[in-house]
Amino acid sequence: MRAVCEEAVAAALAGGASYADARGVVRRSQLIATKNRRVDQVDDVESEGIGVRVLVGGAWGFACDRRLDQTGARDAAERATSFAKAAPGTHERALAPVEPVQGAYRTQREQDPIDVPLGDKIALCLAAEEAMQNAAVKVTTAFVRAMRERKVLVSSEGTVVDQDFVECGGGIEATAADGEISQLRSYPSIHGGSSAGAGWEYVLTLGLEREAPRVAEQAAALLRAPICPAATTTVVLDSDQMALQVHESTGHPTELDRVYGTEAAYAGTSFLGPDDLGSLRYGSELMNITADPTTPGGLGTFGYDDEGVPAVRTAIVEAGVLCGFLTSRETAAKLGSGGGGSMRADGWSRMPLVRMTNLHLEPGEGTLDDLLADVDDGVYFETNKSWSIDDKRLNFQFGTQVAWEIKQGKRGRMLRDATYTGVTPVFWGSLDAVGGPETWALYGLTNCGKGQPGQHAHVSHGAAPARFRNVQVGVAPS
Amino acid sequence: MKGALELAERAVAAAEGDGVEAVVQAERSGFARFAGSEVHQPTLIENVSLFLRVIRGNRVGTAAGNRVDDEGLRALALRAGEAADAAPEDPDLATLAEASQLPEIEGNDDETAALGPAEQAQLAAAAIEAAGDMPVYGFFTSGTATVAVVTSAGFAGEQTSTDTMALALAATDRVSGYAEQTAWAVRDMDPAAVARQAVELAGRTSNADELAPGSYRAVLGPYAVGEILQYFAFDAFSGLALLEERSYLGGKLGERHFDEKVSIADDALDPRGLPKQFDFEGVPKERVPLVENGVLRGAVWDSVSAARAGDSQRSTGHAAPPALRRWGPLPFALSVAGGEAESVDELIELVGDGIYITRVHYLGVIEPRHGILTGMTRDGTFRIRDGKIAEPLVNLRFTIAVPDMLTEVPGLTRETTLANEAAFYDERFAYGALVPALATARFDVTGNGGPPGI
């Protein structure tokens, strides 16, 4: 694969490129899903190809080809350079300097998840479903996924990186219905369960069968629960919902390509400006956000990003103050700060974009009960269900599958259809407690969308439960 | 792509089973994406992917890949066969598509198929130039997608579709406007006009006001109508969702719940849309009435959900692409009947006092059974006063029950627009909703966001 990538880079340079990189990718992925105790999906997908990115006269060009051979490499390089040459206007693009590297990376694993027999994966799902049976539950679903990807990157600056990744994950869902309303409960998350950059041992630690009865019982109980009433009150979010909160209201707005507007036509921009670095008060002093592509088990864990920049842990928000962005070499050069390290592409057929890697809310102190204990009247939210946020990542409304009222420091009645809304810096400014390291958990999601044509990114978030004051719950009376 | 049908036939021949289905998807496309009037994410894609479904007894296994030589096909067949062997028996196994009479459709244009990188870049440049001093963000894309389906039960079909789209967001840090155009033939496209429309709209959005939350009468432009209805439809009009009791239609079929001016169909045969001849199981496309004069009529089905429904339910030709098959049958060709209003201005006059919404952003389904969703307006939201467009508004958060929005509809425009609904993830599969602008008596605003602009 290295020789094929080198051929592409050479062809691009011969075609007039001042810079070129080529990524060869071979990916195999499996998704096994069962629904109502029958196999719903057994997908086993292999995909391979090469993506070539070039700079010609300061203009980008990208082309890809499924033929992972010399011919496909040359054709892709020629098409990429021709597209760059055709780009309208004058261009000036600088890349932050990076030391060329020759390196390799391999995800730590005990058991390659692809090697686990399909029959075992199906059996695991069916066992979890069996444990979810409940009269009020109309639909049960269990699923596991596995992925193995080899990726070779060669650049015209001398970088040669060979990386070998594995991922896997799983989850369960129960949908209860009574003809009038329908309620979903899932574990460990809603976003296709949770995944990790790890071997099959990760899936076994999820304990899908163990959690199944609780999930089904809560789905059924939600049918009888009252709708969460509207109020301005104290909220406590569980670590899963905090992962979503981090993703949407700190991850996306700190992607520097969004700050510069290059995602404006689709995913949106950011309320942040380049000049906010080092000065903008993002949240309370308890807010500490880090981007860490070295986190063990993260879906955004790698040795090098798709520009060959080595993985480095970076502070994004420290004590509530914005102190970093997620960057590419191009955006870092434009900012005059940082050196890239967050460029990631979805497979071989897409151009790398600034993406989250593993973005964490650093833990504070105390248990979940400690957070609840200091609430006289409030709502505790658990497990994301709906999410919506504006293009600048300011105004959001998120809902969870289940909530409980908090009365005198303890959980009270279960509530359904609970949502809360806020404005990002105001909301984070109301943060007054974050759970301790023992409550901190890592969630991996595989459905982060961005780019045109669209790309899915696999990212992880570590988060602990957190408490916020004076939050609008539900829809305020007009 | 030439040879897609032969490739699917070779794949079927390579597999061993009591039944085999092969789906080939071939794509040749270009995206000239621009931001700040500069091309920044130009992407050319060439790919062929192959999906194989093997049935052994009552067991089903699938596999997919993009190696199409003999060795690649053998490996694919082996993996699909192993998946079938590993699967438990399926008591409601769906039958494979048999030979059938396919409808005649349009939707494949040689001129569009011939567009290369230079032409795609030129058409993007036309939008950029037309915007003048106003920075524009968007893309021009065109592509050719071939789908071939072959089954061991006798179906063999191949369809090649072209599609093209121009999108322009004209914006500064204080104003923003949006326009788009989608067609299967580039002769119907005018990227410069799209950009000019976005610029004109942006020019009217400065100094936007906030709006008190509450229930308002509203006029929704076609982009807003298309996106809201598409989100609603994925649950409401899916046969699988009906079976799983998460569809709004549950227990209401045959009843009138919407304004009698509202008629919705799924119609992939309409040449004004992005026509398709058959679905991803080889079942012929047909026009499916979903709502007629406000009466809820039905949902769309694929062979798997139809088999589970029993009661002689048959597939309506709505099997999704392999990458989305797990979500069940999906309505990818929504078509809302136009009304009697000759213009959007006439709808605005009908509403009298309310709001105008050009476009919505980041919808989230809060409760599918009642069609409750939330989102933000964007790039052209205005107050309507005295039957006319008045001051611009900030981006508004709304939380609505779509059925409430459709209960009282003062009017719809006669003209319909093809609103793009695809975000071009995975293999290229262009789809859109053919929709008019719509006036509603109820649209619930639940908060204020930031002002227009980026």
Interface residues (C-beta under 8 A of the other chain):
Chain A: L31 A33 R38 V39 D40 Q41 V42 D43 D44 V45 E46 S47 E48 G49 A59 W60 G61 F62 A63 C64 D65 R66 D75 R79 A80 S82 F83 A84 A86 A87 P88 G89 H91 P117 L118 G119 I122 L126 K138 V139 T175 A177 G179 E180 I181 S182 Y260 G261 T262 E263 A264 A265 Y266 G268 T269 F271 S349 R350 M351 L353 K385 S386 W387 S388 I389 D390 D391 K392 L394 N395 Q397 G399 D417 T419 T421 G449 G451 Q452 P453 G454 Q455 H456 V475 A476 S478
Chain B: S29 G30 F31 A32 R33 A35 G36 S37 E38 V39 H40 Q41 P42 T43 L44 I45 E46 N47 V48 S49 V60 G61 T62 A63 A64 G65 N66 R67 A75 L76 R79 A80 E82 A83 A86 A87 P88 D90 P91 D92 P117 A118 Q120 A121 Q122 A124 A125 I128 E129 P135 Y137 G138 F139 T141 L167 A168 L169 A171 A212 P213 G214 S215 E244 E245 R246 G250 G251 P322 R325 R326 H361 Y362 L363 G364 V365 I366 E367 P368 R369 H370 T374 G375 M376 R378 N395 R397 T399 A423 F424 Y425 D426 R428 D444 T446 G447 N448 G449 G450 I454
